[in-house]
């Protein structure tokens, strides 16, 4: 059995920053896709039992957190076009979860707001989903839990900022027009 000394060890060139970034970006894409896939179906199954779709739930949650909003502002926050958002809101209005009133800034415009019934539903769904998160986090150390939340928030904020600025595809060019729902 031979012993390899430091001088005999093969020399490794440090990985270039560009190669490391490419690898990390590919790994992040895979991890996010896996996470979104799991959550998308988990949320659909959990939320639909409340007789609303995942998109309707996101709209309701946005109105609870940021309302009242005009339709165009809600569409922008949801990354949907106005016609899709209008249909989503129409269903929420019919079910009594959202109401439409004259906008306080401009009486000709309509402001959307979650009703008491809508806020109650949103709270029930959120409580249910938070309980599921507790099960996922219970075996992690507190500092790991805090770190996971901090990293996810930073990634979400960075992605949102880049998407809204139109540079998410890189090279300063937008691949999509979020409010118009047009992609190339």
C-alpha positions as CSV (number, residue, x, y, z in Angstrom):
1,X,0.0,0.0,0.0
2,X,1.5,3.3,-1.0
3,X,1.0,6.6,0.7
4,X,0.4,9.6,-1.5
5,X,2.1,12.7,-0.3
6,X,0.9,16.2,-1.1
7,X,3.6,16.5,-3.8
8,X,2.4,13.3,-5.4
9,X,-1.3,14.1,-5.3
10,X,-2.8,15.0,-8.7
11,X,-3.2,18.7,-9.1
12,X,-6.8,19.8,-9.8
13,X,-7.5,23.1,-11.5
14,X,-10.0,25.1,-9.6
15,X,-13.4,25.1,-11.3
16,X,-14.1,28.2,-13.2
17,X,-16.7,30.5,-11.8
18,X,-18.7,30.3,-15.0
19,X,-18.8,26.5,-15.0
20,X,-19.8,26.5,-11.3
21,X,-22.5,29.0,-11.9
22,X,-23.9,26.9,-14.9
23,X,-23.9,23.8,-12.7
24,X,-25.5,25.5,-9.8
25,X,-28.2,27.1,-12.0
26,X,-29.0,23.7,-13.5
27,X,-29.2,22.1,-10.1
28,X,-31.4,25.0,-8.9
29,X,-33.7,24.5,-11.9
30,X,-34.1,20.8,-11.1
31,X,-34.7,21.4,-7.4
32,X,-37.2,24.2,-8.0
33,X,-39.0,22.1,-10.7
34,X,-39.2,19.2,-8.3
35,X,-40.5,21.4,-5.4
36,X,-43.0,23.2,-7.6
37,X,-44.3,19.9,-9.0
38,X,-44.9,18.5,-5.5
39,X,-46.5,21.7,-4.2
40,X,-48.6,22.3,-7.3
41,X,-50.3,19.0,-6.9
42,X,-50.4,19.1,-3.1
43,X,-52.0,22.5,-3.2
44,X,-54.4,21.6,-6.0
45,X,-55.7,18.6,-4.0
46,X,-55.8,20.5,-0.7
47,X,-57.3,23.8,-2.0
48,X,-59.9,22.2,-4.4
49,X,-61.6,20.6,-1.5
50,X,-62.7,24.1,-0.6
51,X,-64.4,24.5,-4.0
52,X,-61.9,27.0,-5.5
53,X,-59.0,26.5,-7.9
54,X,-55.4,27.1,-7.1
55,X,-55.5,30.2,-9.2
56,X,-58.6,31.5,-7.4
57,X,-56.8,30.8,-4.1
58,X,-53.8,32.8,-5.2
59,X,-56.0,35.7,-6.3
60,X,-57.9,35.6,-3.0
61,X,-54.7,35.4,-1.0
62,X,-53.3,38.4,-2.9
63,X,-56.5,40.5,-2.2
64,X,-56.4,39.5,1.5
65,X,-52.7,40.6,1.7
66,X,-52.7,43.6,-0.6
67,X,-56.2,44.6,-1.4
68,X,-58.2,46.5,-2.4
69,X,-56.7,46.2,-5.9
70,X,-57.8,47.1,-9.4
71,X,-58.0,44.2,-11.9
72,X,-54.9,45.2,-13.7
73,X,-52.8,45.4,-10.5
74,X,-54.1,41.9,-9.4
75,X,-53.3,40.6,-12.9
76,X,-49.7,41.9,-12.6
77,X,-49.3,40.4,-9.2
78,X,-50.5,37.0,-10.4
79,X,-48.5,37.1,-13.7
80,X,-51.8,36.6,-15.6
81,X,-53.4,38.5,-18.4
82,X,-56.4,40.7,-17.5
83,X,-58.9,38.5,-19.3
84,X,-57.9,35.4,-17.3
85,X,-57.8,37.4,-14.1
86,X,-61.3,38.8,-14.9
87,X,-62.7,35.3,-15.2
88,X,-61.0,34.2,-11.9
89,X,-62.4,37.3,-10.1
90,X,-65.8,36.7,-11.6
91,X,-66.0,33.3,-10.1
92,X,-64.8,34.6,-6.7
93,X,-67.4,37.3,-6.8
94,X,-70.2,34.7,-7.6
95,X,-69.1,32.6,-4.7
96,X,-69.1,35.6,-2.4
97,X,-65.4,35.6,-1.7
98,X,-64.6,38.9,-3.4
99,X,-66.6,42.1,-3.9
100,X,-66.2,44.9,-6.4
101,X,-66.6,48.6,-5.4
102,X,-65.8,52.0,-6.8
103,X,-62.1,52.7,-6.5
104,X,-61.4,55.3,-3.7
105,X,-58.9,57.1,-6.0
106,X,-61.0,57.0,-9.2
107,X,-64.7,56.4,-8.9
108,X,-64.9,55.2,-12.5
109,X,-62.5,52.3,-11.7
110,X,-63.4,49.1,-9.8
111,X,-61.5,48.0,-6.7
112,X,-61.5,44.3,-5.8
113,X,-61.5,43.3,-2.2
114,X,-61.8,40.1,-0.2
115,X,-65.1,39.8,1.7
116,X,-65.3,38.5,5.2
117,X,-66.2,35.1,3.8
118,X,-63.2,35.2,1.5
119,X,-60.9,36.2,4.3
120,X,-62.2,33.3,6.4
121,X,-61.7,30.8,3.6
122,X,-58.2,32.1,2.9
123,X,-57.3,31.8,6.6
124,X,-58.6,28.2,6.7
125,X,-56.6,27.2,3.6
126,X,-53.5,28.9,5.0
127,X,-53.8,27.2,8.4
128,X,-54.2,23.8,6.6
129,X,-51.1,24.5,4.5
130,X,-49.1,25.8,7.4
131,X,-49.9,22.6,9.3
132,X,-48.4,20.6,6.4
133,X,-45.3,22.8,6.5
134,X,-44.8,22.0,10.2
135,X,-44.7,18.3,9.4
136,X,-41.9,19.0,6.8
137,X,-39.9,21.2,9.1
138,X,-40.3,19.3,12.4
139,X,-37.2,17.2,12.0
140,X,-34.9,20.1,11.0
141,X,-32.8,22.1,13.4
142,X,-34.2,25.6,14.1
143,X,-31.3,27.4,12.3
144,X,-31.7,25.2,9.2
145,X,-35.5,26.0,9.2
146,X,-34.7,29.7,9.4
147,X,-32.0,29.4,6.7
148,X,-34.4,27.6,4.4
149,X,-37.1,30.2,4.7
150,X,-34.5,33.0,4.2
151,X,-33.0,31.5,1.1
152,X,-36.5,30.7,-0.5
153,X,-37.6,34.3,0.2
154,X,-34.4,35.7,-1.4
155,X,-34.8,33.5,-4.4
156,X,-38.4,34.5,-4.8
157,X,-37.6,38.2,-4.5
158,X,-34.7,38.0,-6.9
159,X,-36.8,36.0,-9.5
160,X,-39.7,38.4,-9.1
161,X,-37.5,41.5,-9.5
162,X,-35.8,40.0,-12.6
163,X,-39.0,38.9,-14.2
164,X,-40.7,42.3,-13.6
165,X,-37.7,44.1,-15.1
166,X,-37.8,41.8,-18.1
167,X,-34.3,40.4,-17.6
168,X,-35.1,36.9,-16.4
169,X,-34.1,35.4,-19.7
170,X,-30.7,37.1,-19.4
171,X,-28.9,39.4,-21.8
172,X,-31.3,42.2,-20.8
173,X,-34.1,40.9,-23.1
174,X,-37.5,39.9,-21.9
175,X,-38.7,36.6,-23.0
176,X,-42.3,37.3,-22.0
177,X,-44.5,40.3,-21.4
178,X,-46.1,39.3,-18.1
179,X,-49.3,41.4,-18.2
180,X,-50.0,40.5,-21.8
181,X,-49.2,36.8,-21.3
182,X,-47.2,36.8,-24.5
183,X,-44.1,34.6,-24.7
184,X,-41.7,34.0,-27.6
